[in-house]
Amino acid sequence: MELRSSKQTVKLGLILFLIYHIAFIRLSYISSYDSIKYICIVLVGIFLIFHYKYILNIKPKIINIILLLYLCLTLFSAYINTNTMYMRNTFFSGIVYVVIIAEIFFVFEYMSIKGHMELIIKTFYKLTLFYIILTDIIMITMPNLYMQYGGYYLTGNKFNVSYLHLQLIVLFVQKCKIEKKFKLYEKSIFVVLSILTFRITIFVNCSTGMIGLILLLLLLIFSKKMLCKANTILFVLIVSSSFLFLYSDVLSNQYVQYFIENVLHKSITLTGRMNIYTSLFSMLKNQFLFGYGFGSSYEVCTRLISAVNTQNGLLECILEQGIISTCLLLILIYLVFKQSEKYSIRSTFCFPAVVMIYVYSLLSSVEVTLNTSYLIWIAMIYATCISNTKSKVS
C-alpha cells in the first residue's frame, strides 16, 4: 500500500514538474524551450484525459463553466484575428494559452481532490528556489549573457526575475504554514529571502519589483478576513487598473512627485505611460468587443502607439481578448474569492496566494501582471477551496 502511494506521489510530482515548466517559468537561454513546452503540454493533456472523471465531479461547477466560457471566448477572439497580424499567429498563441490555463486549473483541481495540495506548494517551492539560485549566480558571474540574449536573464526579463523572487517568498511562507513551523530559523530565512529580493530588484533596476516586495510584506500582516473578500479583490483590481486615468489629480501631490522622481528615479510621466493611455481609446474603438487576438499586444502597440504593450493589467486583457472575455475573467476571480470567503481560506496555508494576487492586482496599475502567473495563483486558491469542501463533506 505504501509502495503504491509512493509511486502515485512520484507520478503527481512529475506532472507538477511539467506544469511548472509549462506555465510558471520560461528559460530564456534555451533556444528550443518552446518545443520542450509543447511536449510538456501534450504529456499533461494525456494525463488529464485519463483522469477527466474527477474533474467532471467537482462542485460547484459554475467556476469551471465560467473558466471554460472565458477560454472559449479568448480563443474565438484569437481566431477571428488570425490574419490581421503580420508577426504573430494569434490563433496558435490563443490555443497554447487556453490549453495551458485549462491544464493548470484541472491539474490543481485533481491534486486537491486527491489530497495533494501540499505537494504543489513543496514542489513549486523547490523548483523556484533552484531556478532563483541559478539565475542569480549566472547574472552576477556572467553578466555578458544579459546583452547576448537581448536583455534577458535565465528566467526572463527584469520583471520576470523580480516577480519570481516575490513568488519564492510566498511559497516559502506557504511551506512554513504547511509544516506549522515559523520559529527563529524560518524567520531568519524569510528575512534573507526578503533582503535578497530587494537587492535583486535594485540589481536588475526593477522599481515595480521593489514596490511589489513592499506590498507583499505589508499585506502578509494585513487583515486576512478583509483580503479574502470577493468584493475587496474586485474593487482593488478595477481601481488599480484605472488608477492612472486619475493621474493628473494624484500627481499634483508633492509627496507623490517626490516618491516618483527621487525614490523610484522615474520621470513624472512614468516612462510615457500617460501617452500610451491617451492613445488607447482610439486604438480600441473598433476592437472593443473581441480585441486584437491573444499575443497581439506587442505588434499592435508598436505599430500604432510606439510602445511595447499597454503597461496596464486590465487594458492589456481588453486589447488582446476584448471586453467580454475580460468581464468573464473578472467574474471568475470574483467567484473564486467568493468560495474563499465561504471556506475560510484565510485560516489555511494558501492565504499567501491571496496576498500574491493582491500584489499582482495592485501592480496592474503600471504593468501587465494579469497573465498566466496570476491565474496560477487563482487556480491554487480555488483548489484549496475544493480541498476544504471535500474535508467538510467527509
N, C-alpha and C positions, 0 to 999 in steps of 0.2 A: 504493500500500500504506500509506504514511504517512498519507494523507488519510483512508483507511478507518479506521485505528487512531485518528486524532484524532476522527472522528465518533463512534466507539464510546465513547471516553473522555468526550466531552460527554454522550452519552446516559446512560451509567452515572452520571456526575456529577449529572445531573438526577434520576435515581432516588434517589440518596443524599440530594439536597436534599429530595425528597418524604418519604423515610423520616425524616429529621431532624425535619421539621415535624409528622410523624405521632406520633413516639414520644419524641424527645429533648427537646423543648421545647414549652411552651404559652404563647402570648402573651395575657396576661390583659386587655390593653387593646383587643383586637379582639373586638367582640361576636359577630361571625359566625365566629369561629375554628373552632368545631365543624363547621360546614358546609364550611369550607375543608379541614379534616382529613379529612372523609368523602370529598371529591373526590380528595384525595391517596391515600387508601386504595384507592379504585377504580382509579386510574391505575397504582399499584404492582401491584395484583392482576392487571390486564390484562398488564402486563409479565411477571409470573411465569407466567401461563398460556402465554405464547408460549415460555417457556424451562423448562418443567417437566421435560423430559427430563434436564437437567443435575442437577436436584435428586434425581431418582429413582436416579441412578447413584452417588450419594455413599456412601462407605463409611467407617467402619462405619455400617450402617443403624440399629443399636439406639438411637442417640441421638435420631434423628428419630422413631423409633417411640415412645420414651418421651415425647418432646415432644408428639406428637400425642395420646397417651393422656392426658397431663396437660391439654391444651387441651380434649379431648372431655369429660373429667370436670368440668372447670371450667364448661364450657357446660351440661352436664347439671345441675349444681348451680344455675346461674343459671335454667335453665328450670323446674325443679320449685319454685322460689321466686318465680315470676313475679308471682303475685297476693298475696304476703304483705307486700309493701312498698307504702306509700302515695305516697312521694316519688320513688322510683326504680324504673325498669323494669329489673330485674336481668337479664332475658333479653337485652334490647337491649345493655345495658352489657357483658354477657358476650360477646356476638357481636363487638362492637367490640374488646374486649381480646384475644380469641382470634385474630382476624384480624390485629391489629397484631403480636402476638408471632410468629405464623406468618410474616408478611411480613419481620419483622426477621431471623429465622433464615435463611429461604430466600434473601433478597437477599444477606445476608452470605456464605452458602454459595456462591451463584452467583459473587459477586465473587471469592471465594477461588479457585474453580476456574479462573476467567479470569485469575488473577494480578493482581488489583486491590485487594489488602488495603491497600496504601499509599494508594490513592485514598480509601478510607474514612476513614483517620486524617486525612489532609490536608484533606478536605472538611469533616469534623466539627470539626476544629480551627479552620478559618477562620470557619465559621458560629458556633461558640461564642464565639470572640474578638469577632466583630461584635456579637452579642447582649449579651455582657457589657459591652462599651464603651457600648452604647446604654442598657442597664439602669442602669448606674452613673451615667451622665450625667443620665438622667431622674430617678433617685431623689434625686440631690443638688440639681439645679437646679429640679425641680418636685415638691417633697415633698408638696404637697397632693393629688397624684394617688393617693397611697397610701391616704388616707382616703376619697377619692372613689370608689375601686374596692374598698371593703370590706376594706382591709388587705392588698391585693395590689400587688406591683410589676409591672413589664412582663412579667417571666418567671415570675411566680408569687409564692408567699408567701416568708417569710424562709428556710424550709428549701430551697425550690427554688432561690432565688438563691444561697445559700451552697453547696449541692451542685454547682450549675453552675460556680461558681468552682473547686471542687475538681477537677471533671472537665476543666476547661481546663488545669490543671496537668498532669494525667495525659496529655492529648492532646498537650501541648507536649513532654513527655518522650518520648512515642512518636515524635513528629515528629523530634526530635533523634536518636533511635536509628535511624530510617529513613535520615536524611541522614548518619549516622555523624559527627555534629558535636556536641560538648559542650565547647566551649572557653570562653574568658573571656566572649565576647558572650552565648552561650547560657546560661551560668551566671548572668550578670547578669539576664537576662530571667527565669530561674527564680526568683531572689531577689525580683525586682519582683512577679511573679505571686503569690508566697507572701505577701509583705507586703500586697499589695492584698487578697488573700483574707482575711487576718487582720483588716484594717481594715473590710472589708465585713461580716464576721461580727459585729463589735462594733457597727457602724452599724445593722444590722438586728436586733441583740440575739438572735443565734442561738448559744447555747452549744454545741449539738451540732455546728454547723458548725465552731466553733473547735476542738473536740476532734477532729473529722474531719481538720482540717488537720494537727494534731499527729501523729495516727495515720498519715496519708499520708506525711509527711516521714520519720517513723521507719521505716515499712515499706519505703520505697524503698531503704533501705540495709540492710534485714534479709536473712537468708539466703534467697536465691532458691530454692534446692533445697527447703528446708523449706516455703515458702509454696505451691509448686506441687503439693504432695502432696494427693491426694484426701481422705485421712483427716484431714489438718490442717484443710482448709476446712470439712469437715462437723463436726468437733469444735468449731471456733471458732464456727460458726453456731449450733449447738444450745446450746452453753454460753452464748453471748452472749444468746440469746433467752430462756434460762431463768435468767439471772443474778439478776434481781431477786426471784425466788422465794426466793433465799437472802439477801435484802436485810437482814433483821434482824441476821444474823450479820456481814455486811460493814459495816453502818452503825455497829456498836459500836466500830469502829476510829476513833480520834480524828483520824488523818490524813485518812481518807475524809470525816469530818464537816467538817473544816476546808476541804477542797477543794470540797465541795458548797456550803457556806454562804458561804465567804469568797472563793473564786476564781470559781465559777460563779454565785454570788449566787442560789442556789435554796433553796427550803425543804427541810427534812430529809425531807419526804415526796415529794420530786421532783415537785412540781406535781401531786400527787394520783394519781400512777401506781399507788401501792400500793393505793389504794382501788379503782382500776379492776381490778387483777389479782385482788383478793379476790372481786370480783363476777363475774368471767368464767366461773368453773366452773359456777355455777348457770345462767348465761346460755347456755352451750354444751351442757348435758346432753342436750337434746332435738334438737340440731342438729349433733352432733359429727361424724357421718359425711360430710355434704354441705354443712354450713354454711348461711348465710342467703342466699347468692347473691352474685355479684360486684357490687361497688359498694354493698353494703347497710350497710357498717360505720357510716357517719355516722348513718343513721336508727336502726339497732338500738341503737348505743351511747348516743345522745342520749335515746332513749325508755326504755331500761332502766337505764342507769347514769350518765346525765347527763355523758357525755364525748363528744368528737368522734370518737374512734377508740380502738383498743386500746393505741396507743402502744408496740407491740411487733411486730417483724417477723413471726415465725412465728405468733404468736397472731392477727394480722390475717389471715393466709392461712387459718388454721383456721376463724376466724369466718366469712369470706366464702366459702371454697371447700371447706371440710371437711378432715378429717384424711387422707382417701385422696388427694385432689389434692395436698395439702401433702407427703405422703410421695413422690409421683411427682416433685414439684418437687425435693425433696432428692436423689432418685435421679438426676435429670437433671444437677444440679450436680456430684454425685459422678462421674458418667460423663465429663462434660466435663473435669474436673480429672484424671481417670484418663488421658484422652488427652493432656493437657498433660504429665503425667509421662513418657508414652511417647515423645513427640516433642520433649522438651527445650524447651518453650516459654519456659523461663527465659532462654534464650540469644537470644530474638527480641525485636523491638520491641514485642511485645504483652504483655510481662511487667507493665508498669504497669497494664494492665487487670486483672491478677490482684490487684494492690495495691488497686485501686478496689473490687473485690469484697470484699476483707477489711475495708476501711473501712466499707462498707455493712453487712457482716455484724456487725461489732463495734457499730456504731451501732444495729443492730436491737434491742439490749437496751433502748433507750429511745425509739425512733422507728420509724415504718413505712417501712422502707427496702427491703424485698423487693418491689419494684414493677417497672414497665416499664423504668426506667433500669437496675436491677440486671440484668435479663435481656438488655438490650442488651450489657452487658459480658460476660456469659456467652456470648452469641452470637458476640461478637468473639473470645473465647478459642477457641471451637470452630472458627470459621472459620480461625483461624491454624493450628490442628492439621490441618485439611483441607489447607491450603496446604503444610504441612510433609510430609504424607503424599504429596501429589502430587509434590513435589520429590524425595522419596526414591525414589519409583517410577520417575520419569524419569531 
